[in-house]
Each structure stands twice: as C-alpha cells, then as structure tokens.
Amino acid sequence: MISLDEQIKQSVIDQLKWDSRVDISEIEVSVSCGTVKLKGHVPSHRMREIADRDVMDVDGVTYLANELKVQYNPAAVLPDDEQIKENIEKMFSWDPEIEPENIAVTVSVGKVTLEGSVNAIWKKLKSQDIASNVTGVLQVINKLAVVPTDTYIDQSISEAIMAALERNTHVTARDVTIKVENQIVTLSGKVPGWKAYHAAHDTALYTRGVVQVLNNLVVG
C-alpha cells in the first residue's frame, strides 16, 4: 500500500513534469505529513516561483518549504552589478504602479538591496518580484518601508478585510480570524485548501492601510 505522502510526492513530481515552464532535472522532492520540501537549483527566480505555485495546486499539500536555489547557466554571459542596477531601475520606471523615485537600488555581486518607501505592502512585494526576475540577480534584500499616504484606524482595517472576505467566493469568512494592531494584520484559523489560504492572504494584502500581513492560517 502506497502511503499518502508517497501519493502526494508522485502528484507533485507529475505536476512539475507537466509544466513546460519548469525544468525538474535538478529538483528533489520530499514529503512528510503533507509538508513538501523542494531542494536543488533552477536557472531563474521565475521558475522557482512557478514551481512554488505548481506544488500549491496539488491536493493534500499542507505546507511547502521551497529551498530551491537560483543558479544561472555557467556558460551564460550575465550583466555586471551596474547593469543589473540599471535594468532594475528601468523595470521600475516602466511599471505604472511603482514610484521609482522613492526606491534606492544597490547591487553587490548579484545581491540586490532595495531601500526607501512605498505606500502599500503589495507594492513592497511587487518591487521585490520585479527585481528578482532581472537576469543576474541572485538574491533580493527588501528593506522598503510601508508608509501609507493616509491615516487608517485598526478597527476600520479589520472591518474592511472582513467585508472583502464575505464578498470572496474562494474563502469562507467565518474560517478566518483577523487581528489588526498598528496596521499589522494577523490571520489565523483553518481553511480547507490553498485557494482559500491565498484568497484570505491577498484580501488582507490589498486592503488600504495595511503595512504587513502575518498569515498563520492552517490548511487542512
């Protein structure tokens, strides 16, 4: 009899093999009590993120530890630090949702540091995603501060999140407990799957006034 973990492992491998955007040749998959661990390396941050999403789509996965490292092809000609910096700043300037004048970019041996401020937590994360996907980047240290342009009351933020959850077809609002303190949102409770988990997380993430989201939701 094949154990549940072995079934999940095979499903994860099949999912990664199915996705033509993923090269599984250097990816090792292990599963313990529904927790999936990915080890090895991939040639880009984008592939690492795609692998992450693929695993989350597999039924039975309760947690993912993505330990994949980005390792560029040794034969590839990569840009130097100054070119990486220029490319990141160019990508920021092309994005209408990012205010590049408030973000300072430094690069040292492929390691990028972002400093400055944005007015929403999702912009902080989006800035990191943009930088991560520039060729030559090995790591992104995100020191951006979230400074909302208006004043928000914790209770109002909590009520706005709950109202948005009640409108969302992918999550049951009563499954999620919301705590807001100093504009930092903590989510707790138990949801039936990753779609509900991400729906709740994104709802908090995109709510006005939120400066950080701590997601303690359990999938099961």
N, C-alpha and C positions, 0 to 999 in steps of 0.2 A: 504493500500500500504506500503510495507516494504521500508524503506529508504536505500540509497546507503551505508551509514555507517553500518546499520544492516546487509546488504548483505555481506559487507567486513568482519565484525565481524564473521559471521557464516562461511565464507570461511576460515578465519584464524583458527578458532576452528577446523573445519573439517581437515585442513592441519596438525595441530598439533596432532590431534587424529589419523590421518592416519600414521604418522611417528612412527614406533615401537621403535625408539630410544628415544622418548620423553614421559615423564610421565606428563600428563596435569592436574592431580588431584589437584595440588597446584598452578596452573597458572590461573590468572584472566586476561581476555582480554577486553579492551575497545577501541572504535574507535570514533574519532571526526574529521570530514572534511578530511577523508583519513589517518589521523595520528593514528597509532596503538600504544597502551600502554600495555606492559606486566608487571604485578605485581605478587608478590608471591615468591616462592622459588623452587629451583631444587637441586638435590643431587650432581651436578658436574658442573664444568665450561664447559665441553664438551657439556652437554645437553643444557646449556644456549646458547652456540654458534650455536648449531643445531637449536634450536627454533628461533634464530635470522634469520638464513638463510631460514627457512621454511616460516616465515612471509614475507620476501622479495620476495618470489616466488609467492605471491598471487596478482592477478590482482587488481588494484585500490588502493593499499597501496602507499601513497606518502611519509610517514616518519614513522620511528619506534623508540619509546622510550622504550628501554629494561631495565626495573627496577628490573628484576629477581635477587634474591639473592641466593648465593650458601649456602646451609645448609645440612651438612652431616647427615646421619642417626645417631641418638644419641647412638644407640647400636653398631655402628661401632668402631673398635679399630684403632685409627688414629696414624700415626707416630708423634714423637715429633719434635721440631724445628730442632734439629741437624740432625735427619734422613731425614726430608724434604729437608734441605740444601744439604745433600749428594746425595739424589735422583735427585735433580735438576742438580747438577754438573755432575752427571753420565749421565743424559739425554743430557746435553750439549756436553759432551765428545763423545757421540755416534753419534752426528749429524755432518756430514762432512762439512756442510755449516756454522757452528758456530765455532768461535775461543774462546774456554772457558778460555784460559789463560788471555784474556782481560776483562773478566767479573767477578765481585765480587758479591757474593750472601750472603745476610744476611736474617735471618728469626726471627721474634719475634711474638709469639702467632699466628702462621699461616700466618702472614703478611710478604710477601717476598719483599725485595728491591734489584733491580738489578742496579749496578753501574759499570762504566768503559766505554768502547767504542766499536763500531762496524764500519765497513766501508761502510755500506749501510742501508738505512732506513728500508728496508724489513727485514733485519737481526735483527734490533731492535724489530720489531713487532713479528717476528718468535720466538725470545728469550722469549718474554712475553707469547706467546701462549704455548710454551713448559713448562715454569714454571707454568702457570695457570692450566695445566692439570695434575700436580703431585698431588697425593692424600694428603689431609691435608691442601692444600693451600686455604686460604680464600680471599686473595687479593694480587695483584702484583703492586708494585710501580716501574715504569720503568724510571730510571734516566740515562739510557745509552745514551751517546753522539754519534752522527753520524759523523765520521771523514773519508771522502773518501781518499783513498790512492793516488789519482792523483788530479791534478788541473783541474777544469771544469769551463767554461765560461757560464754565464746565458743564453746568446743567443743560444749557442750550445745545452744546455739542452732543451730549448724551441723547437728548430728545431727538435731535436731527438724525443721528445714527439709527436709533430705534425706528423712527418713521420710515427711513430708507430701507431698513431690513424688512419691514412689514410690506413694503411695495415689491420686494425682490422675490421672484418665483423660484430661485435656486436655494433659498435657505429659509428655515422656519425661525422667525424672530424669537419665539419663546425658548429656543435652544441656546440662545446666546445671552450671556450676562455681560453688561457693559459697565465699566468703571472709568471715570474721567477725572484726572487730577492734574492741575496745572497744564491742561490741554494735551496731556499724555493719555491715550486710550489703552485700556487693558481689556481684552476679550477673553472670556472663559466660558466653559460649558462643553457639551458634547454634541457633535454634528455627525450625520450619517455617512458623509463622503467628502472627498476633496473639492468637489464642485461647490458644496455648501461652505466649506472652510475658506476657499478663495473668495467666494461671494461676500462672506462676512468681513474678511480682511480688506477687500477692495472697497467695501462700503465705508469702513472706518477711514481708510487711507484717503479717499476722495472727499471726505466731509470737510467743509470750511472750518478753519481754526485749529485743526489737529496738527500737532508738531511731531508726534511719534506714535507708533502703534505697536503694542506688545501683544502678540497673538498666542494665547495659552489654550486655544481650543484643542480638544481631543477628537480625533476621527475614529469612529468605531460604531 
